[in-house]
Amino acid sequence: IDADSLPKAHRAIILKRVVKESEYIGECVFASDRMLTDVKEAIENHTAALRLPYRDKLDKSELRKIKSNIHMAVVPVGANSADDYLVDNANAPGFAISHDVPLSDRLVEKGIVVLDDRGNTYTSINIKERLSDRNFMTALREMGFESEKNKCFDQRTVNAFAASLDTIIAKYKKEYC
């Protein structure tokens, strides 16, 4: 998850779903150039919940081996550092979450399906068109033309993201579990 600029409401949806589906979801990595307290707390709470049934049955060293599948990768501050981390560590089959179109293109080239923060899904079929649109709009802005601003996140946008996330998780559970 490209967590640098992902809205907190989206992170909450992801964290809740990953905890709920942890037996089906492999590793879930939030990459950012800073520690995200909500992710850190979710990792701690999930780990505690996973250990609770074994607290009286295992010794402390065995208990410490039980950990959340949610991880926080704090990368060095710098342009594309989180992006590079995600590309270097992504493996198919899998999916990623990012609103960064060039990053999405790099991940799709590795066989990763990408969900953006508005609920759009990018695959090898549609990413080049989206990248072309993005590059065209960037060129227009650089020439001084005003472009249409992105709509703000409203509840409908958040709901579209949540529905798309549920669809992707259901698909991966069906195909790989």
Sequence and secondary structure as in RCSB ss.txt:
>XXXX:A:sequence
IDADSLPKAHRAIILKRVVKESEYIGECVFASDRMLTDVKEAIENHTAALRLPYRDKLDKSELRKIKSNIHMAVV
PVGANSADDYLVDNANAPGFAISHDVPLSDRLVEKGIVVLDDRGNTYTSINIKERLSDRNFMTALREMGFESEKN
KCFDQRTVNAFAASLDTIIAKYKKEYC
>XXXX:A:secstr
 B SS  HHHHHHHHHHHHHTTTT   EEEEESS  HHHHHHHHHHHHHHHGGGTTTS HHHHTT   SEEEEE 
 SSTTHHHHHHHHH  SS EEE S HHHHHHHHHTT EEE TTS EE TTTHHHHHHHHHHHHHHHHTT      
    HHHHHHHHHHHHHHHHHHHHHH 
